Every structure is written in C-alpha cells, then in structure tokens.
Amino acid sequence: ADQNFLRLIGDLDDAIFSHQQWLKHLHKALICNDEIHADDLQADAHRLCKFGGWYYDEKNDFMRDDPGFLLIDELHAAMHDKARDLLSVRLNVGAVESSHYDCFIDSANHFKQQIRDVQTELIGKVCLVDQLTGAWNRYAMVQQLAREIERMQRTGHPCSLSMMDIDHFKQVNDQHGHDAGDIVLQKVIQQVTGSGSVRQG
C-alpha cells in the first residue's frame, strides 16, 4: 500500500502539470482566439483531458473509497463544464462576461485546492509510516502520544504505555547482515501488531 501511495504522489505531480498545460491553452483560446480543442466542447471533456486520463486509470482504483479523491472527480467535471460554457460563448457570441469567467476561476481554484489537500493527505500517510516495517515512525508516535495525553487530561481516564527492546539485535546485523536484520524487524512488528504470521525455524 505504501508503494502505491508513493507512486501516486509522483503520478499526481505529472497530472497536475498536464492540467496546467490544459489551463494555459484554455486561456489562450479565450483571450488570444487560439484554436479550441474539440475535446473541450464535449460533455465528457473531463474524461478526455490528460488529467482525466490519469485519474480514471485503473491503477488508481485503490483510492476510489477515499472521499477526498472522489471529490477531485466532482470538482474536475464541474470545472470542465464551466470551461465548455466559456468556449461556447466565445464561439457563438465572442465576448465572455466577467461574471462567467469569475465563476470558472473560482471552480478551477477549488479544484486545485482539493488536489493540494489530497497531496497533503498522501504525503502524511507515507511520512507517518516506516517503509520497512509498516509501523508508525517516531513523528507519528509523538503525535499519538500528544493526543493520548490530551485525552487523559480531559477525561481523567488512565493511559498506559508499553516499550520493548530486541535483545542482541546488533549481533544479528553483524553476524548475518543487514538484510537479515531487516527481516527480523519486519517479523517482530508483524508479531506485535498481528499483521502477519511469523514463520518458525
């Protein structure tokens, strides 16, 4: 799952660049009377642009249950609807009213902000988890401890903290190598969290 998040973060940067290029061409079509792409006049224009091509790729299906990711689709479609309206006015009337343009810009900014929110969420998921073991890292632990202290002070309920150490772990690295040490760490975390079985032997 963590590798999916890392891949998605990188792919999202590329998708944002494609969106910025689309936005640049749209403004040139509206302001400079440049050629209008036929796809931008279609009812499903949000699926035909490069950002839409990335968003609807099946490799992103693991994010379909995420409310923030789903909202991107809604805002992206709404932005394209408003862009299509502006382009239709330019084709049939010539001049675009400032109020209609403002409406499009507000929609585009809302879309861009939602992308940033999803980016922050993805980075948080990656940064709070140790990539080797899948366990929370020190930063995540400090955040959780702060929440528990606040809860304890607010409710008066007790809070317990357990700590553990792996005896002679340095010897495992020295005698068997760091790859073996990594496996030991992974198996210990699996055992403690119940996220997997530990092979005997």
C-alpha positions in Angstrom: 0.0 0.0 0.0 2.8 2.4 0.9 4.4 1.8 -2.6 1.0 2.7 -4.1 0.9 6.0 -2.2 4.5 6.8 -3.3 3.7 6.1 -6.9 0.5 8.1 -6.7 2.3 11.1 -5.3 4.7 11.1 -8.3 2.0 10.5 -10.8 -0.1 13.3 -9.4 2.7 15.8 -10.0 2.7 14.8 -13.6 -1.1 15.0 -13.8 -1.0 18.5 -12.3 1.5 19.6 -14.9 -0.8 18.3 -17.6 -3.7 20.2 -16.1 -1.6 23.4 -16.0 -0.9 22.9 -19.7 -4.6 22.5 -20.4 -5.4 25.6 -18.5 -2.8 27.6 -20.4 -4.3 26.5 -23.7 -7.8 27.3 -22.5 -6.8 30.9 -21.6 -5.1 31.3 -24.9 -8.3 30.1 -26.6 -10.3 32.6 -24.6 -8.0 35.6 -24.7 -5.9 35.2 -27.9 -8.5 33.5 -30.0 -6.3 30.4 -30.4 -7.7 27.2 -31.7 -10.3 25.5 -29.5 -9.7 21.8 -28.9 -12.7 19.8 -29.9 -12.4 17.6 -26.8 -13.0 20.7 -24.6 -16.5 21.1 -26.1 -17.6 17.5 -25.4 -19.9 16.7 -22.5 -17.3 14.3 -21.1 -14.4 16.6 -21.6 -13.1 15.9 -18.0 -12.5 12.3 -19.1 -10.8 13.2 -22.4 -8.1 15.5 -21.0 -4.7 14.2 -19.8 -5.6 14.7 -16.1 -8.8 12.7 -16.6 -6.8 10.0 -18.4 -4.6 9.7 -15.3 -7.5 10.0 -12.8 -9.6 7.2 -14.3 -6.6 4.8 -14.8 -7.4 1.5 -13.1 -4.1 1.6 -11.2 -5.7 4.3 -9.1 -8.7 2.1 -8.1 -7.3 1.6 -4.6 -8.2 5.3 -3.9 -11.8 5.1 -5.1 -13.1 4.8 -1.5 -11.2 7.9 -0.4 -13.7 10.9 -0.1 -11.0 13.4 -1.0 -10.0 11.6 -4.1 -13.6 11.2 -5.1 -14.2 14.9 -4.7 -11.5 15.6 -7.2 -13.6 13.9 -9.8 -16.7 16.0 -9.0 -14.7 19.3 -9.0 -12.8 18.4 -12.1 -16.0 17.7 -14.0 -17.6 20.9 -12.8 -14.6 22.9 -13.9 -14.7 21.4 -17.4 -18.4 22.2 -17.6 -17.8 25.8 -16.9 -14.9 25.9 -19.3 -17.1 24.4 -22.0 -19.7 27.1 -21.4 -17.0 29.8 -21.8 -15.7 28.3 -25.0 -19.2 28.1 -26.4 -19.8 31.7 -25.7 -16.6 32.7 -27.4 -17.5 30.7 -30.4 -21.1 31.9 -30.7 -21.0 35.4 -29.1 -17.4 36.5 -29.0 -17.2 38.2 -25.6 -17.2 36.4 -22.3 -18.8 38.1 -19.4 -16.5 38.7 -16.5 -19.0 37.2 -14.0 -19.0 33.9 -16.0 -15.2 34.0 -16.2 -15.0 34.6 -12.4 -17.3 31.6 -11.9 -14.8 29.4 -13.9 -11.8 30.7 -12.0 -13.5 30.0 -8.6 -14.2 26.5 -9.8 -10.6 26.0 -11.1 -9.2 27.3 -7.8 -11.5 25.0 -5.8 -10.3 22.0 -7.9 -6.6 23.0 -7.4 -7.1 23.3 -3.6 -8.7 19.8 -3.4 -5.7 18.4 -5.3 -3.4 20.0 -2.8 -5.4 18.6 0.1 -5.1 15.1 -1.4 -1.4 15.6 -1.9 -1.0 16.5 1.8 -3.0 13.5 2.8 -0.9 11.2 0.7 2.4 12.6 2.0 1.1 12.3 5.5 0.3 8.7 5.0 3.8 8.0 3.7 5.7 10.1 6.2 3.9 8.7 9.2 4.8 5.1 8.4 8.2 3.3 8.4 8.6 2.0 4.9 10.4 -1.2 6.0 8.0 -2.5 8.7 4.8 -0.6 8.1 4.8 0.6 11.8 4.3 4.2 12.8 7.5 6.2 12.9 8.8 8.5 15.7 6.9 11.5 14.3 3.6 9.6 14.3 4.3 8.2 17.7 4.8 11.7 19.2 1.6 12.9 17.6 -0.4 10.0 19.0 1.2 10.4 22.5 0.2 14.1 22.5 -3.4 13.1 21.6 -3.5 10.5 24.4 -2.1 12.9 27.0 -4.8 15.4 26.0 -7.5 12.7 26.2 -6.2 11.6 29.6 -6.2 15.2 31.0 -9.7 15.9 29.5 -11.4 12.7 30.6 -9.4 11.7 33.7 -9.1 8.2 32.3 -5.7 6.4 32.7 -3.3 5.8 29.9 -0.7 3.1 29.6 2.5 2.9 27.5 4.4 -0.3 26.7 8.0 -0.3 25.5 10.1 -3.2 24.2 13.6 -3.9 23.0 15.1 -6.6 20.8 18.0 -8.2 22.7 21.3 -8.6 20.8 19.9 -7.1 17.6 23.3 -5.7 16.7 24.7 -9.2 16.7 22.1 -10.2 14.1 23.3 -7.4 11.8 26.9 -8.2 12.5 26.7 -12.0 12.0 24.0 -12.3 9.4 24.0 -9.0 7.6 21.5 -6.1 7.5 19.1 -7.9 5.1 18.6 -10.5 7.9 18.2 -7.7 10.4 15.5 -6.1 8.3 13.6 -9.4 8.2 13.8 -9.7 12.0 12.4 -6.2 12.3 9.6 -7.0 9.9 8.7 -10.2 11.7 8.8 -8.6 15.2 6.4 -5.9 14.0 4.1 -8.4 12.4 4.0 -10.4 15.6 3.4 -7.4 17.8 0.7 -5.8 15.6 -0.9 -9.1 14.5 -0.5 -8.0 10.9 1.1 -11.3 9.7 2.3 -14.7 10.8 5.9 -15.4 11.9 7.5 -18.4 10.4 9.1 -20.8 12.8 12.5 -22.1 12.1 
